[in-house]
Amino acid sequence: MTGKKYHHGDLRAALLAAAEAELAERGVEGFSLRSVAKRAGVSHAAPAHHFTDAGGLLTALAAEGFRRFLDTQGAREAQAAPDPRAQLLAAGLGYVDFALARPALFRLMFGSDRAEFADPELSAASEAAYFHLVGQVRALGGNDTDAAAVWSVAHGLADLMAAGRLKPLQALPPEARDAAVAGILLRSFPPKNG
């Protein structure tokens, strides 16, 4: 039985899953490698072999978070019309979806200094998310200032909703909430050409 306790087919993935659960339950302030190891059913030293320390694990988790963030946006985009405006709107709805589904991970990615953004993996993952936005805004004829406006509105909505601060909006049925969020997001979009 001890083989089962210390053996995982993919220890890195098991530790990242345990780390996300730990983060969701205890927040970044209460996060510890020992608790992550216990959740994953491995020795307390096992996480250090993959991530060195808690900061390394949180950095890897933030990088994974950005990949999931793009996947969540992509799921919304796949259901939207192929035109650039609909795709950008879908990405904004995906932004909010991600924050509501994973608020602790969202805060780690966008509001914590525990993740090391100079890390190549995290830097690449966060830049991919940013340049996805920039590409969508440029497809509408917008510029970097327009991208900043869209990002600010989408992030502000996502953060406020994840924190439970927009109760009237959050109390709406899902379709009505999406329509309201879409209406707010559209206000930040570059004007239509012509």
C-alpha positions in Angstrom: 0.0 0.0 0.0 2.9 2.4 0.6 3.6 2.2 -3.2 0.1 3.7 -3.8 0.7 6.5 -1.3 3.9 7.7 -3.0 3.3 6.7 -6.6 1.4 8.8 -9.1 1.4 8.3 -12.8 1.8 12.1 -13.2 3.0 13.5 -9.9 3.4 17.1 -11.3 -0.3 17.1 -12.3 -1.4 15.6 -9.0 0.5 18.3 -7.1 -0.9 21.1 -9.2 -4.5 19.7 -8.6 -3.8 19.5 -4.9 -2.3 23.0 -4.9 -5.3 24.5 -6.6 -7.6 22.8 -4.0 -5.3 24.0 -1.2 -5.4 27.6 -2.6 -9.1 27.5 -2.9 -9.6 26.4 0.7 -6.8 28.3 2.5 -5.9 31.2 0.2 -2.4 32.2 -0.7 -1.7 33.3 2.9 -2.4 29.8 4.3 -0.8 27.9 1.4 1.9 25.4 2.3 3.8 22.6 0.5 3.3 20.2 3.4 -0.5 20.6 3.1 -0.3 20.2 -0.7 1.7 17.0 -0.3 -0.8 15.6 2.2 -3.7 16.3 -0.2 -1.8 14.6 -3.0 -1.0 11.6 -0.8 2.7 11.9 -1.2 5.6 12.6 1.2 6.1 16.1 2.4 9.4 16.3 0.4 7.8 15.3 -2.9 6.6 18.8 -4.0 10.1 20.2 -3.6 11.5 17.8 -6.2 9.3 19.3 -8.8 8.9 22.9 -7.6 11.7 23.7 -5.1 9.4 25.7 -2.8 5.9 27.1 -2.3 6.6 30.0 -4.6 7.7 27.6 -7.4 4.5 25.6 -7.0 2.4 28.7 -7.0 4.2 30.0 -10.1 3.6 26.7 -11.9 0.0 26.8 -10.8 -0.4 30.4 -12.2 1.0 29.3 -15.5 -1.4 26.4 -15.7 -4.1 28.8 -14.7 -3.4 31.0 -17.7 -3.6 28.0 -20.0 -7.0 27.1 -18.5 -8.1 30.7 -18.7 -7.4 30.6 -22.5 -9.2 27.3 -22.7 -12.3 28.8 -21.0 -12.3 31.7 -23.4 -11.8 29.3 -26.3 -14.9 27.3 -25.2 -17.0 30.5 -25.3 -15.4 31.5 -28.6 -16.2 28.1 -30.2 -19.9 28.7 -29.5 -19.9 32.3 -30.9 -20.2 33.6 -34.5 -16.8 33.7 -36.3 -16.8 37.5 -36.7 -14.2 39.5 -34.6 -16.7 41.4 -32.5 -18.5 38.1 -31.5 -15.2 36.4 -30.8 -14.0 39.3 -28.5 -17.3 39.3 -26.7 -17.1 35.6 -26.2 -13.6 35.9 -24.8 -14.9 38.5 -22.3 -17.6 36.2 -21.2 -15.0 33.4 -20.8 -13.0 35.8 -18.7 -15.9 36.1 -16.3 -16.6 32.4 -16.4 -13.1 31.6 -15.4 -13.1 34.0 -12.5 -16.4 32.7 -11.2 -15.3 29.0 -11.5 -11.9 29.5 -10.0 -11.7 32.7 -7.9 -8.7 31.7 -5.8 -6.7 30.8 -8.9 -7.9 34.0 -10.7 -6.6 36.1 -7.7 -3.2 34.2 -7.8 -2.9 34.9 -11.5 -3.9 38.6 -11.4 -3.5 39.8 -7.8 -0.8 38.0 -6.0 3.0 38.6 -5.7 3.6 35.0 -4.8 3.8 33.9 -8.4 7.1 34.8 -10.1 6.2 36.3 -13.5 9.9 36.3 -14.6 9.6 32.5 -14.7 9.8 31.6 -18.4 6.7 29.2 -18.2 4.5 31.7 -16.4 5.7 34.6 -18.6 4.9 32.7 -21.8 1.5 31.6 -20.5 0.5 35.1 -19.3 1.8 36.7 -22.5 -0.2 34.2 -24.6 -3.4 35.4 -22.8 -2.5 39.0 -23.2 -1.7 38.7 -26.9 -4.9 36.8 -27.5 -6.8 39.8 -26.3 -4.6 42.2 -28.3 -5.1 40.2 -31.5 -8.8 40.2 -31.0 -8.9 44.0 -30.5 -6.7 44.6 -33.5 -9.0 42.4 -35.6 -11.7 45.0 -34.8 -9.4 47.8 -35.9 -8.5 48.7 -32.3 -5.1 49.6 -30.8 -3.2 49.0 -27.6 -5.3 51.6 -25.8 -8.5 49.9 -26.9 -7.0 46.6 -25.7 -6.3 48.2 -22.3 -9.9 49.4 -22.1 -11.4 46.1 -23.0 -9.1 44.3 -20.5 -9.9 46.7 -17.7 -13.6 46.3 -18.1 -13.5 42.5 -18.5 -11.1 42.2 -15.5 -13.1 44.6 -13.4 -16.3 42.7 -14.0 -14.7 39.3 -13.4 -13.0 40.4 -10.2 -16.0 42.1 -8.8 -18.3 39.1 -9.6 -15.8 36.6 -8.2 -15.7 38.6 -5.0 -19.5 38.6 -4.8 -19.6 42.4 -5.2 -22.1 42.7 -8.0 -25.0 40.9 -6.3 -27.8 42.2 -8.6 -26.0 41.1 -11.7 -25.0 37.7 -10.1 -28.6 37.1 -9.0 -29.8 37.0 -12.6 -30.4 33.7 -14.4 -27.3 32.6 -16.4 -28.6 33.8 -19.8 -29.8 37.2 -18.4 -26.5 37.6 -16.6 -24.5 36.8 -19.8 -26.6 39.4 -21.7 -26.0 42.0 -19.0 -22.2 41.3 -18.9 -22.1 41.4 -22.7 -23.8 44.8 -22.7 -21.2 46.1 -20.3 -18.3 44.6 -22.2 -19.5 46.0 -25.5 -19.2 49.5 -24.1 -15.4 49.1 -24.0 -15.1 47.8 -27.5 -13.5 49.9 -30.3 -16.1 51.7 -32.4 -17.2 49.8 -35.5 -15.4 50.9 -38.6 -17.5 52.8 -41.1 
